């Protein structure tokens, strides 16, 4: 889409999905794909060891990693935000790609198995064209979730993923209405993820117009460095005749997958998610973040992941 950039992870990794599942909802079929080669306990140790503090600090959004950062993003850096309480259920998501290490944002969610986060679909898979540069669709790998990451610190540790699930609508067709994904994580010291950091509720099928929305993210392109969480507050509106919700916010690469939390039922460490960051405008002033509100099909995806 002209004038838009996916915020992170739209371009790389390895393998093809090993499982396809079609769920039926209201007479429609929802294609759900699973990342290849689930991570075993032995492999998890290697993944955890790979993500050293130095590698985390060096990880960049894939669009920046491949030299696709827009020159329109350059300019005077904004003043550093005052210190704010970052929810324990929100964190930075690290992963490896065929082009290098990259990052997104993700949030722990309330599910039956208590071990999952929600993020953007393009934070787990390139989509059908391989991001336009790699030439073929690819999955990312070696996901690690670091809740409340800041300045290299990991107050709740590193959580290693077992596998990821995305919609066929994104993986096979690149539909931004399906730019959502769920990632499962192994236990850490015998405890499940949401037992430690808390969990956000998800709400599907809401309108683009909402008031009192708070968006969290770990932007990692200039003017940011990915070391601290950033949030934007405001109201969302519909973007033209599209399905997108939009909100003024200067976040850039690395913020993909960040939660859009409603004012209602928002607490210090969790809230109610109705969308996750998908894209941003490049030439538009002021800068806008874009996301399609979570589709009802997400219920099918969660049902599949937690069966």
BAFI-3210 file (N, C-alpha, C; in Angstrom, 3 decimals, decimal comma, padded with zeros to 6 digits):
// residues 307
n [1|2|3|4|5|6|7|8|9|10|11|12|13|14|15|16|17|18|19|20|21|22|23|24|25|26|27|28|29|30|31|32|33|34|35|36|37|38|39|40|41|42|43|44|45|46|47|48|49|50|51|52|53|54|55|56|57|58|59|60|61|62|63|64|65|66|67|68|69|70|71|72|73|74|75|76|77|78|79|80|81|82|83|84|85|86|87|88|89|90|91|92|93|94|95|96|97|98|99|100|101|102|103|104|105|106|107|108|109|110|111|112|113|114|115|116|117|118|119|120|121|122|123|124|125|126|127|128|129|130|131|132|133|134|135|136|137|138|139|140|141|142|143|144|145|146|147|148|149|150|151|152|153|154|155|156|157|158|159|160|161|162|163|164|165|166|167|168|169|170|171|172|173|174|175|176|177|178|179|180|181|182|183|184|185|186|187|188|189|190|191|192|193|194|195|196|197|198|199|200|201|202|203|204|205|206|207|208|209|210|211|212|213|214|215|216|217|218|219|220|221|222|223|224|225|226|227|228|229|230|231|232|233|234|235|236|237|238|239|240|241|242|243|244|245|246|247|248|249|250|251|252|253|254|255|256|257|258|259|260|261|262|263|264|265|266|267|268|269|270|271|272|273|274|275|276|277|278|279|280|281|282|283|284|285|286|287|288|289|290|291|292|293|294|295|296|297|298|299|300|301|302|303|304|305|306|307]
n.u [000,851|000,680|002,728|002,825|004,381|005,014|005,628|007,551|009,381|008,376|009,646|011,302|012,860|012,775|011,623|008,450|004,936|003,815|001,377|-001,981|-005,110|-008,583|-011,143|-014,624|-016,858|-019,841|-020,567|-018,388|-015,045|-012,047|-008,754|-005,970|-002,604|000,387|003,601|006,664|008,418|008,209|009,608|011,718|012,492|015,282|016,148|015,146|016,855|019,100|018,048|017,447|020,008|021,128|019,994|021,514|022,231|023,591|022,834|020,105|020,069|021,072|019,199|016,972|014,092|012,873|012,429|014,082|016,487|016,919|017,451|015,268|014,207|012,408|013,458|011,960|011,564|013,635|015,145|014,760|015,191|012,585|011,762|012,842|010,536|008,729|009,206|007,179|004,749|005,160|003,143|003,272|002,462|003,066|005,537|008,812|009,388|011,569|013,206|014,583|015,650|016,139|017,630|018,776|018,742|015,727|012,959|009,751|006,662|004,700|001,923|000,885|-001,900|-005,180|-005,873|-006,946|-004,747|-002,825|-000,355|000,353|000,912|-000,266|000,375|001,478|000,651|002,682|004,891|005,536|005,528|006,352|004,317|002,779|004,599|007,162|007,980|008,726|011,400|012,900|011,805|010,306|007,778|008,269|008,795|009,481|011,707|012,858|011,653|011,592|010,170|010,205|008,991|008,173|010,630|013,531|016,179|018,041|017,456|015,710|013,174|011,279|012,411|013,425|011,285|010,792|009,538|007,391|005,969|004,276|001,203|-000,736|-003,012|-004,221|-005,093|-003,300|-000,728|-000,934|-002,194|-001,664|-003,394|-004,253|-006,318|-006,085|-003,766|-002,655|-001,371|-000,713|001,421|002,883|004,335|006,972|007,062|008,582|010,932|009,138|006,718|003,808|003,419|001,369|000,701|002,732|003,138|000,637|-002,424|-003,921|-007,240|-008,981|-010,885|-013,090|-014,266|-014,938|-015,768|-013,926|-013,787|-012,886|-012,554|-010,113|-007,949|-004,998|-001,825|000,847|004,366|007,621|009,403|012,110|013,575|015,434|013,836|014,188|015,457|014,669|015,061|013,394|009,965|007,288|004,380|001,259|-001,535|-004,988|-007,731|-009,233|-010,011|-011,858|-010,075|-010,631|-012,454|-011,563|-010,862|-009,267|-008,345|-007,168|-004,632|-003,096|000,336|003,819|005,352|007,581|009,325|009,471|007,457|005,379|002,688|002,074|-000,194|-003,514|-005,182|-008,280|-009,970|-011,802|-011,799|-009,017|-006,084|-003,216|-001,360|-002,534|-005,122|-007,813|-007,651|-008,228|-007,144|-004,064|-000,947|-000,313|000,590|002,155|001,836|003,874|004,433|002,467|001,473|000,166|002,111|000,701|-000,524|-001,704|-004,276|-006,292|-009,253|-009,453|-010,434|-013,458|-012,679|-010,439|-011,234|-011,567|-008,929|-007,748|-009,184|-008,266|-005,493|-005,586|-006,688]
n.v [-001,183|002,091|004,546|003,403|001,509|-001,733|-002,418|-004,092|-007,139|-008,020|-009,436|-011,962|-015,217|-018,842|-021,938|-023,780|-023,908|-026,637|-027,563|-027,270|-025,929|-025,897|-024,113|-023,840|-021,186|-019,613|-020,579|-019,959|-020,657|-020,748|-020,465|-021,718|-021,601|-023,237|-022,681|-024,247|-027,127|-027,373|-026,088|-027,986|-029,042|-029,302|-027,774|-025,353|-024,460|-023,787|-021,676|-019,829|-019,318|-018,191|-015,651|-013,274|-010,399|-008,560|-009,321|-008,846|-006,081|-005,324|-006,142|-005,395|-003,895|-005,707|-004,333|-002,115|-003,450|-004,430|-002,161|-000,568|001,601|004,583|007,732|009,797|009,480|010,579|013,106|015,616|014,196|013,105|014,410|012,531|010,299|010,801|008,722|005,885|003,528|000,395|-002,141|-005,417|-007,494|-006,932|-006,879|-006,984|-008,628|-010,925|-012,335|-014,547|-014,141|-014,853|-012,771|-011,690|-010,741|-009,654|-007,612|-007,252|-006,277|-007,648|-009,162|-010,787|-012,975|-013,887|-017,183|-020,627|-022,329|-020,656|-019,690|-017,949|-015,333|-012,431|-010,999|-009,227|-010,640|-010,405|-010,529|-013,111|-014,394|-013,907|-013,350|-013,766|-012,952|-012,945|-010,545|-009,059|-008,919|-011,208|-013,141|-015,470|-017,005|-017,080|-018,366|-016,937|-017,585|-018,935|-017,385|-015,191|-013,921|-011,029|-009,777|-006,462|-005,371|-003,341|-001,165|-003,246|-004,821|-007,568|-008,060|-010,088|-012,250|-014,400|-015,796|-018,685|-019,526|-022,172|-022,643|-020,947|-019,430|-018,486|-016,694|-018,106|-016,203|-014,119|-015,371|-016,657|-014,816|-012,200|-010,415|-007,582|-007,475|-009,803|-009,690|-010,805|-012,803|-015,674|-016,794|-019,559|-020,436|-021,998|-023,358|-021,572|-022,114|-023,955|-022,611|-021,157|-018,686|-016,556|-016,830|-015,609|-013,001|-011,910|-011,361|-010,193|-009,443|-010,201|-008,612|-009,045|-007,911|-005,170|-001,651|000,728|003,252|004,435|005,628|006,957|005,194|003,293|002,683|000,443|-000,050|-001,107|000,752|000,763|001,978|004,831|007,522|006,178|003,589|001,066|000,255|001,035|000,967|002,599|004,635|005,626|007,748|008,292|008,894|006,636|006,443|005,662|004,844|006,412|004,618|002,177|-000,882|-000,234|000,966|004,071|006,030|008,935|008,794|008,591|006,265|003,791|001,285|-001,869|-001,527|-003,028|-005,290|-004,450|-003,854|-002,463|-000,918|-000,692|001,919|001,028|-001,340|-001,259|-001,890|-001,606|-003,546|-005,037|-005,280|-004,621|-005,765|-004,606|-004,447|-004,933|-003,396|-002,833|-001,414|001,683|005,118|006,752|009,111|010,792|013,521|014,434|011,563|008,316|005,393|002,202|-000,272|-003,135|-003,761|-006,560|-009,569|-011,585|-014,106|-014,599|-015,927|-018,525|-019,153|-019,019|-021,028|-023,234|-023,174|-023,710|-026,186]
n.w [000,000|-000,926|000,582|003,066|005,640|006,807|010,230|011,373|010,848|008,347|006,420|006,582|007,397|007,950|006,427|006,127|006,836|008,879|009,555|008,689|009,409|009,186|010,440|011,189|011,146|011,602|009,109|007,518|006,468|008,270|007,702|009,346|010,139|011,206|012,566|011,436|012,824|015,938|018,991|020,994|024,407|024,664|022,486|023,285|025,280|023,780|022,263|024,271|025,239|022,987|022,789|023,932|026,069|024,417|021,813|021,935|022,288|019,853|018,015|015,357|013,736|010,939|008,537|008,811|009,102|006,568|005,161|004,501|005,787|005,920|004,671|005,517|008,172|009,515|011,554|014,127|017,272|019,476|022,741|025,578|027,002|030,050|032,913|033,000|034,188|032,926|031,651|033,080|031,516|028,917|026,354|024,767|021,720|020,435|017,564|015,054|011,667|008,161|007,361|009,575|013,108|014,688|015,931|017,581|019,127|021,773|023,595|026,546|026,791|028,026|028,118|027,868|028,265|029,291|028,290|026,190|023,723|021,960|018,791|015,832|012,619|010,724|012,274|012,609|010,172|006,726|004,910|001,593|-000,445|000,448|001,504|-000,627|-001,208|-000,497|-002,023|-001,580|000,479|004,010|007,323|010,529|013,323|016,518|018,599|021,357|024,254|026,160|028,877|029,872|029,086|029,406|028,766|028,432|030,608|032,109|033,768|034,210|033,071|030,261|027,901|026,086|022,932|021,726|019,339|016,603|015,465|012,703|010,537|007,485|005,751|006,068|005,732|003,215|001,566|002,308|003,641|005,409|007,176|008,471|009,894|012,342|015,026|017,107|019,647|021,262|024,439|026,317|029,683|032,376|034,768|035,754|035,766|034,240|031,645|031,918|034,554|035,793|034,698|034,310|032,384|029,382|028,306|025,244|022,729|020,112|016,858|017,170|016,597|014,575|015,722|018,765|022,105|024,415|024,055|024,577|023,287|023,271|022,663|021,417|019,788|017,482|015,514|014,294|015,442|017,854|020,104|020,861|023,452|025,460|026,463|024,761|024,861|023,395|023,716|023,085|020,804|018,512|015,030|012,025|009,071|006,292|003,866|004,482|006,385|008,443|011,691|012,934|014,589|015,951|016,341|016,922|016,851|015,419|013,445|015,068|016,837|015,935|016,432|018,946|021,713|021,445|023,737|025,372|027,203|029,079|031,676|031,953|033,600|035,804|034,930|032,924|030,399|028,102|024,938|021,685|019,205|017,347|016,632|013,219|010,864|009,715|008,772|006,321|004,798|005,653|007,685|010,777|012,016|011,756|013,380|012,311|012,398|011,936|013,642|015,906|014,364|014,315|013,628|015,136|017,394|016,506|015,891|018,466|019,711|018,308|018,926|021,638|021,995]
ca.u [000,000|001,533|002,830|002,750|005,392|004,817|006,551|008,671|009,208|007,599|010,486|012,305|013,006|012,978|010,687|007,060|004,041|003,648|000,005|-003,030|-006,367|-009,709|-012,241|-015,840|-017,524|-020,945|-020,589|-017,168|-013,882|-010,902|-007,516|-005,000|-001,339|001,306|005,013|007,290|009,413|008,053|010,854|011,797|013,156|016,711|016,310|014,816|018,073|019,950|017,410|017,631|021,419|021,428|019,563|022,315|021,903|024,148|022,007|018,834|020,295|021,379|018,083|016,287|012,971|013,419|012,454|015,304|017,610|017,122|017,679|014,025|013,733|012,111|014,192|011,012|011,584|014,791|014,876|015,085|014,653|011,665|012,241|012,617|009,309|008,853|009,097|005,811|004,628|004,931|002,456|004,090|001,975|003,484|006,987|009,491|009,455|012,766|013,164|015,621|015,208|017,246|018,406|019,358|017,879|014,745|012,083|008,405|006,044|003,661|001,223|000,315|-003,360|-005,853|-006,336|-007,087|-003,443|-002,072|001,043|000,339|000,888|-000,776|001,241|001,080|000,964|003,956|005,979|005,829|005,606|006,533|003,255|002,972|005,636|008,470|008,330|009,097|012,847|013,453|011,327|009,439|007,231|009,116|008,457|010,565|011,963|013,600|011,006|011,753|009,357|010,799|008,023|008,651|012,038|013,997|017,622|018,727|016,996|014,655|012,652|010,523|013,152|013,222|010,356|011,081|008,344|007,388|005,546|003,430|000,024|-001,169|-004,099|-003,908|-005,364|-002,055|000,389|-001,124|-002,796|-001,185|-004,509|-004,003|-007,407|-005,673|-002,381|-002,580|-000,804|-000,596|002,628|002,859|005,620|007,248|007,123|009,870|011,052|007,941|005,533|003,286|003,643|000,418|000,722|003,823|003,065|-000,729|-002,950|-004,892|-008,395|-009,093|-012,253|-013,137|-015,401|-015,305|-015,677|-012,644|-013,862|-012,832|-011,961|-009,281|-007,111|-003,548|-001,033|002,218|005,284|009,069|009,970|013,559|014,227|015,645|014,424|014,141|016,483|014,105|015,435|012,320|008,609|006,664|002,937|000,500|-002,912|-005,862|-008,906|-009,048|-011,079|-011,745|-009,250|-011,352|-013,416|-010,873|-011,176|-008,264|-008,447|-005,955|-004,427|-001,859|001,390|005,067|006,113|008,005|009,678|009,629|006,188|004,399|002,155|001,748|-001,626|-004,372|-005,970|-009,417|-010,003|-012,574|-011,112|-007,565|-005,435|-001,789|-000,556|-003,254|-006,299|-008,671|-007,050|-009,167|-006,371|-002,611|-000,339|-000,016|001,352|002,227|001,974|005,239|004,454|001,403|001,747|001,047|002,271|-000,428|-000,453|-002,878|-004,580|-007,670|-009,726|-009,348|-011,592|-014,101|-011,927|-009,439|-011,788|-011,246|-007,489|-007,487|-009,752|-007,344|-004,237|-005,783|-007,433]
ca.v [000,000|003,262|005,447|002,670|000,504|-002,618|-001,892|-004,983|-008,539|-008,341|-009,914|-013,010|-016,435|-020,084|-023,025|-023,678|-024,400|-028,072|-027,910|-026,346|-026,295|-025,073|-024,094|-023,312|-020,216|-018,962|-021,024|-019,568|-021,443|-019,942|-021,210|-021,429|-022,274|-023,369|-022,624|-025,569|-027,589|-026,867|-026,082|-028,949|-028,552|-029,161|-026,632|-024,137|-023,992|-023,127|-020,406|-018,920|-018,926|-017,359|-014,269|-012,573|-008,968|-007,858|-009,588|-008,142|-004,654|-005,109|-006,553|-004,278|-004,279|-006,264|-003,335|-001,337|-004,362|-004,580|-000,863|-000,028|002,700|005,781|008,943|010,730|009,288|011,212|014,456|015,854|013,160|013,644|014,384|011,247|010,289|010,630|007,318|005,441|002,119|-000,471|-003,358|-006,629|-008,432|-006,454|-006,986|-006,978|-009,952|-011,088|-013,510|-014,575|-014,191|-015,174|-011,547|-011,248|-010,688|-008,582|-007,528|-006,706|-006,121|-008,658|-009,068|-012,018|-012,943|-014,880|-018,358|-021,806|-022,908|-019,640|-019,649|-017,381|-013,892|-011,992|-010,051|-009,075|-011,785|-010,229|-010,783|-014,540|-014,896|-012,823|-013,169|-014,584|-012,544|-012,873|-009,164|-008,387|-008,958|-012,551|-013,897|-016,588|-016,914|-017,693|-018,196|-016,585|-018,653|-018,584|-016,291|-015,026|-012,832|-010,433|-008,831|-005,214|-005,157|-001,950|-000,917|-004,517|-005,558|-008,550|-008,274|-011,334|-013,271|-014,687|-016,894|-019,273|-020,016|-023,501|-022,482|-019,779|-019,698|-017,304|-016,929|-018,282|-014,938|-013,356|-016,151|-016,990|-013,752|-010,891|-009,549|-006,901|-007,794|-011,013|-009,469|-011,129|-014,129|-016,098|-017,591|-020,346|-020,421|-023,038|-022,951|-021,071|-022,539|-024,693|-021,759|-020,700|-017,266|-015,593|-016,934|-014,747|-011,603|-011,455|-011,618|-009,270|-009,965|-009,750|-008,377|-009,059|-007,355|-003,821|-000,594|001,448|004,460|004,175|006,723|006,570|004,045|003,361|001,762|000,216|-000,620|-000,927|001,217|000,561|002,736|006,240|008,228|005,339|002,541|-000,209|-000,108|001,372|000,974|003,889|004,511|006,751|007,791|009,115|008,234|006,042|006,661|004,830|005,428|006,426|003,532|000,918|-001,528|000,176|002,009|004,881|006,910|009,700|008,213|008,613|005,018|003,237|-000,125|-002,511|-001,394|-003,970|-006,287|-003,839|-003,875|-001,287|-001,194|000,179|002,546|000,154|-002,505|-001,145|-001,873|-001,276|-004,562|-005,693|-004,551|-005,220|-005,506|-004,718|-004,454|-004,909|-002,530|-003,508|-000,581|003,109|005,960|007,236|010,490|011,556|014,297|013,746|010,131|007,517|003,941|001,577|-001,654|-003,575|-004,376|-008,017|-010,184|-012,689|-015,325|-014,839|-016,922|-019,830|-019,356|-019,316|-022,347|-024,199|-023,163|-024,199|-027,449]
ca.w [000,000|-001,089|001,721|004,316|005,885|007,940|011,215|011,648|010,580|007,164|005,336|006,586|008,177|007,230|006,571|005,705|007,874|008,822|009,889|008,261|010,044|008,759|011,397|010,615|012,004|010,899|007,722|006,810|006,866|008,671|007,543|010,400|009,856|012,338|012,180|011,388|013,806|017,306|019,762|022,085|025,612|024,376|021,587|024,037|025,970|022,780|021,921|025,419|025,286|021,823|022,987|024,929|026,125|023,263|020,631|022,107|022,054|018,436|017,159|014,723|012,884|009,707|007,455|008,988|008,889|005,131|004,553|003,968|006,605|005,124|005,046|006,120|009,614|010,122|012,041|015,532|018,148|020,463|024,119|026,231|027,783|031,492|033,289|033,197|034,546|031,773|032,101|033,116|030,501|027,594|026,263|023,474|021,108|019,611|016,701|014,030|010,278|007,260|007,157|010,832|014,291|014,612|017,093|017,517|020,440|021,982|024,873|027,078|026,755|028,844|027,385|028,730|028,594|030,033|027,834|024,847|023,473|020,661|018,100|014,432|011,774|010,028|013,223|012,605|008,808|005,762|003,940|000,396|-001,396|001,081|001,762|-001,864|-001,418|-000,372|-003,164|-001,247|001,841|005,033|008,731|011,437|014,295|017,747|019,302|022,802|024,768|027,358|029,441|030,478|028,733|029,372|028,901|028,574|031,783|031,867|035,125|034,294|032,365|028,838|027,679|024,780|022,249|021,129|017,956|016,333|014,649|011,954|009,594|006,075|005,079|006,039|005,196|001,804|000,769|002,733|004,005|006,672|008,096|009,185|010,344|013,765|015,276|018,508|019,877|022,506|025,137|027,298|031,080|032,867|036,167|036,112|035,829|032,959|031,392|032,474|036,008|036,257|034,243|034,102|031,044|028,811|027,591|023,858|022,286|018,652|016,150|017,578|015,597|014,547|016,556|020,202|022,893|025,542|023,701|024,856|022,474|023,751|021,689|021,568|018,520|017,499|014,451|014,556|016,567|019,044|020,101|021,275|024,816|026,392|025,921|024,491|024,700|022,854|024,191|022,266|020,243|017,203|014,066|010,828|008,019|005,026|003,701|004,759|007,652|009,420|012,701|012,919|015,727|015,897|017,180|016,157|016,916|014,133|013,414|016,366|017,563|015,391|017,355|020,229|022,007|021,491|024,935|025,631|028,523|029,951|032,248|031,859|034,905|035,726|034,256|031,836|029,965|027,090|023,634|020,574|017,964|017,529|015,609|011,965|009,945|010,025|007,592|006,119|004,314|006,292|008,887|011,707|011,817|012,209|013,460|011,726|012,752|011,765|014,890|015,914|013,713|015,023|013,317|016,175|018,321|015,930|016,056|019,875|019,996|017,736|019,679|023,009|022,040]
c.u [000,888|001,521|002,768|003,940|004,904|005,916|007,721|008,332|008,461|008,434|011,261|011,939|012,992|011,800|009,304|006,186|003,847|002,225|-000,930|-004,335|-007,446|-010,822|-013,452|-016,512|-018,579|-020,924|-019,354|-015,991|-012,702|-009,653|-006,512|-003,751|-000,430|002,740|005,630|008,161|009,239|009,332|010,764|012,505|014,651|016,971|016,047|016,032|018,994|019,375|017,634|019,070|021,784|021,112|020,278|021,869|022,414|023,300|020,658|018,992|020,511|020,226|017,352|015,048|013,502|013,434|013,677|016,536|017,948|017,268|016,450|013,454|013,538|012,934|013,269|010,988|012,708|014,480|015,233|014,420|013,706|012,264|011,935|011,371|009,618|008,640|007,634|005,831|004,293|004,245|003,374|003,678|002,376|005,007|007,508|009,650|010,654|012,632|014,279|014,978|016,394|018,109|019,048|018,329|016,952|013,850|010,729|007,954|004,945|003,064|000,689|-001,205|-003,943|-006,405|-006,359|-005,730|-002,476|-000,617|001,209|000,382|000,227|000,181|000,727|001,447|002,305|005,148|006,294|006,050|005,644|005,280|003,661|004,122|007,017|008,924|008,782|010,583|013,397|012,922|010,451|008,938|008,125|008,546|009,694|010,759|012,658|012,986|011,290|010,958|009,970|009,824|008,717|010,156|012,381|015,496|018,403|018,286|015,789|014,017|011,848|011,167|012,825|012,335|010,523|009,805|008,512|007,012|004,603|002,305|-000,431|-002,298|-003,561|-004,155|-004,165|-000,952|000,268|-001,580|-002,375|-002,289|-004,255|-005,143|-007,114|-004,216|-002,292|-002,013|-000,767|000,616|002,511|004,262|005,735|007,183|008,516|009,930|009,760|006,657|005,108|003,334|002,659|000,250|001,746|003,571|001,646|-001,156|-003,973|-006,067|-008,343|-010,563|-012,253|-014,350|-015,820|-015,131|-014,320|-012,648|-013,927|-012,155|-011,100|-008,398|-005,660|-002,847|000,370|003,080|006,727|009,648|011,496|014,286|014,481|014,276|014,479|015,227|015,966|014,360|014,360|010,977|008,113|005,164|002,368|-000,933|-003,747|-007,084|-008,565|-010,257|-010,868|-010,942|-009,981|-012,418|-012,799|-011,386|-010,250|-008,815|-007,132|-005,881|-003,118|-000,845|002,678|005,873|006,448|008,387|010,018|008,355|005,128|003,976|001,768|000,251|-002,274|-005,385|-007,098|-009,327|-010,726|-011,734|-009,596|-006,985|-003,946|-001,016|-001,275|-004,483|-007,075|-008,166|-008,107|-008,461|-004,899|-002,001|000,090|000,916|001,418|002,253|003,393|005,245|003,441|001,926|000,423|001,113|001,081|-000,006|-001,775|-003,029|-006,029|-008,116|-009,743|-010,603|-012,197|-013,375|-010,847|-009,941|-011,497|-009,766|-007,175|-008,039|-008,833|-006,062|-004,397|-006,517|-006,609]
c.v [001,234|004,129|004,754|001,734|-000,400|-002,308|-002,811|-006,370|-008,878|-009,068|-011,218|-014,262|-017,685|-021,027|-022,747|-024,298|-025,900|-028,497|-026,855|-026,828|-025,356|-025,203|-023,479|-022,392|-019,501|-019,313|-020,662|-020,375|-020,512|-020,804|-020,754|-022,257|-022,213|-023,343|-024,014|-025,843|-026,964|-027,044|-027,070|-028,338|-028,359|-027,953|-025,330|-023,591|-023,258|-021,764|-019,393|-018,428|-017,997|-015,888|-013,645|-011,109|-008,195|-008,082|-008,891|-006,655|-004,361|-005,461|-005,331|-004,773|-004,721|-005,239|-002,434|-002,188|-004,502|-003,251|-000,215|001,102|003,942|006,967|009,964|010,584|010,058|012,654|014,569|014,793|013,777|013,588|013,033|011,329|010,216|009,156|006,981|003,968|001,320|-001,745|-004,575|-007,623|-008,052|-006,508|-006,925|-008,414|-009,997|-012,354|-013,416|-014,707|-014,554|-013,959|-011,044|-011,242|-009,483|-008,600|-006,951|-006,447|-007,168|-008,499|-010,427|-011,890|-014,086|-015,990|-019,547|-022,357|-021,924|-019,492|-018,936|-015,853|-013,648|-010,949|-009,902|-010,329|-011,650|-010,295|-012,269|-015,089|-013,720|-012,437|-013,797|-014,200|-012,438|-011,460|-008,416|-008,432|-010,382|-013,496|-015,089|-016,432|-017,641|-017,433|-017,725|-017,723|-018,071|-017,388|-016,343|-013,790|-012,343|-009,390|-007,650|-005,006|-003,667|-001,890|-002,196|-005,356|-006,422|-008,921|-009,549|-012,449|-013,374|-015,917|-017,391|-019,864|-021,456|-023,404|-021,291|-020,176|-018,406|-017,692|-017,190|-017,015|-014,028|-014,132|-016,351|-015,822|-012,340|-009,921|-008,905|-007,080|-009,058|-010,906|-009,609|-012,543|-014,390|-017,012|-018,279|-020,392|-021,568|-022,464|-022,426|-021,343|-023,178|-023,890|-021,310|-019,174|-016,357|-015,725|-015,976|-013,279|-011,057|-011,639|-010,570|-010,039|-009,473|-009,612|-008,265|-008,281|-005,956|-002,820|000,094|002,662|004,088|005,357|006,159|005,372|004,316|002,280|001,673|-000,356|-000,358|-000,492|001,198|001,217|004,160|006,931|007,435|004,276|001,191|-000,593|000,221|001,329|002,401|003,659|005,788|006,633|008,659|008,353|007,692|006,338|005,728|005,567|005,317|005,352|002,169|000,304|-001,075|001,138|002,775|005,703|007,660|009,103|008,152|007,323|004,515|001,781|-000,694|-002,457|-002,360|-004,995|-005,727|-003,746|-002,503|-001,555|-000,185|000,779|001,643|-001,039|-002,456|-000,990|-001,618|-002,266|-005,338|-004,878|-005,339|-004,800|-005,645|-004,679|-004,557|-004,141|-003,328|-002,698|000,848|003,881|006,493|008,713|011,384|012,312|014,724|012,241|009,382|006,058|003,385|000,146|-001,937|-004,185|-005,896|-008,650|-011,284|-014,005|-015,622|-015,865|-018,327|-020,145|-019,740|-020,683|-023,447|-024,311|-023,830|-025,528|-028,538]
c.w [000,000|000,155|003,053|004,410|006,995|008,929|011,514|011,157|009,316|006,122|005,490|007,336|007,337|007,392|006,024|006,770|007,738|009,143|009,326|008,858|009,552|009,776|010,724|011,606|011,165|009,404|006,919|007,342|007,137|008,586|008,592|010,141|011,071|011,832|012,220|012,604|015,182|018,119|020,920|023,287|025,378|023,486|022,317|024,760|025,001|022,387|023,034|025,485|024,128|022,096|024,183|025,001|024,917|022,017|020,743|021,806|020,572|017,506|016,618|013,991|011,527|008,572|007,576|008,700|007,407|004,405|003,979|004,808|005,751|005,596|005,685|007,640|010,285|010,511|013,501|016,404|019,167|021,857|024,740|027,098|029,274|031,811|033,569|033,592|033,301|032,263|032,061|032,043|029,082|027,510|024,846|022,993|020,176|018,769|015,674|012,655|009,407|006,977|008,446|011,947|014,231|015,839|016,733|018,950|020,556|023,369|025,287|027,132|027,583|027,956|028,336|029,156|029,231|029,574|026,492|024,840|022,130|020,097|016,673|013,641|011,094|010,974|013,332|011,203|007,832|004,993|002,620|-000,504|-000,772|001,330|000,526|-002,163|-001,392|-001,438|-002,849|000,187|002,833|006,419|009,488|012,430|015,527|018,480|020,801|023,210|026,075|027,912|030,110|030,241|028,814|029,626|029,165|029,755|031,445|033,208|035,301|033,477|030,886|028,712|026,245|024,182|021,792|019,654|017,838|015,384|013,983|011,011|008,189|005,280|005,038|005,306|003,692|000,934|001,194|003,113|005,363|007,656|008,888|009,656|011,866|013,915|016,775|018,616|021,226|023,104|026,132|028,712|031,394|034,355|036,651|036,130|034,424|032,882|032,125|033,979|036,606|035,929|034,123|032,660|030,653|028,229|026,150|023,517|020,765|018,127|016,548|016,443|015,675|015,461|018,032|020,890|024,018|025,292|024,093|024,046|023,072|022,633|022,058|020,217|018,578|016,341|014,935|014,432|017,877|018,973|020,575|022,709|025,852|025,686|025,765|024,433|024,108|023,351|023,263|021,808|018,870|016,328|012,887|009,768|006,684|004,979|003,983|006,060|008,775|010,456|012,664|014,191|015,559|016,850|016,362|016,216|015,524|014,284|014,781|017,182|017,054|016,426|018,696|020,459|021,941|022,599|025,098|027,027|029,521|030,395|032,074|033,257|034,719|034,866|033,163|031,482|028,930|025,718|022,547|019,215|018,327|016,358|014,387|011,076|010,460|008,722|007,530|005,758|005,022|007,510|009,491|011,426|012,427|012,349|012,954|012,212|012,412|013,085|014,798|015,326|014,575|014,776|014,350|017,186|017,827|016,117|017,502|020,261|019,485|018,546|021,045|023,110|022,709]
res [x|x|x|x|x|x|x|x|x|x|x|x|x|x|x|x|x|x|x|x|x|x|x|x|x|x|x|x|x|x|x|x|x|x|x|x|x|x|x|x|x|x|x|x|x|x|x|x|x|x|x|x|x|x|x|x|x|x|x|x|x|x|x|x|x|x|x|x|x|x|x|x|x|x|x|x|x|x|x|x|x|x|x|x|x|x|x|x|x|x|x|x|x|x|x|x|x|x|x|x|x|x|x|x|x|x|x|x|x|x|x|x|x|x|x|x|x|x|x|x|x|x|x|x|x|x|x|x|x|x|x|x|x|x|x|x|x|x|x|x|x|x|x|x|x|x|x|x|x|x|x|x|x|x|x|x|x|x|x|x|x|x|x|x|x|x|x|x|x|x|x|x|x|x|x|x|x|x|x|x|x|x|x|x|x|x|x|x|x|x|x|x|x|x|x|x|x|x|x|x|x|x|x|x|x|x|x|x|x|x|x|x|x|x|x|x|x|x|x|x|x|x|x|x|x|x|x|x|x|x|x|x|x|x|x|x|x|x|x|x|x|x|x|x|x|x|x|x|x|x|x|x|x|x|x|x|x|x|x|x|x|x|x|x|x|x|x|x|x|x|x|x|x|x|x|x|x|x|x|x|x|x|x|x|x|x|x|x|x|x|x|x|x|x|x|x|x|x|x|x|x|x|x|x|x|x|x]
***
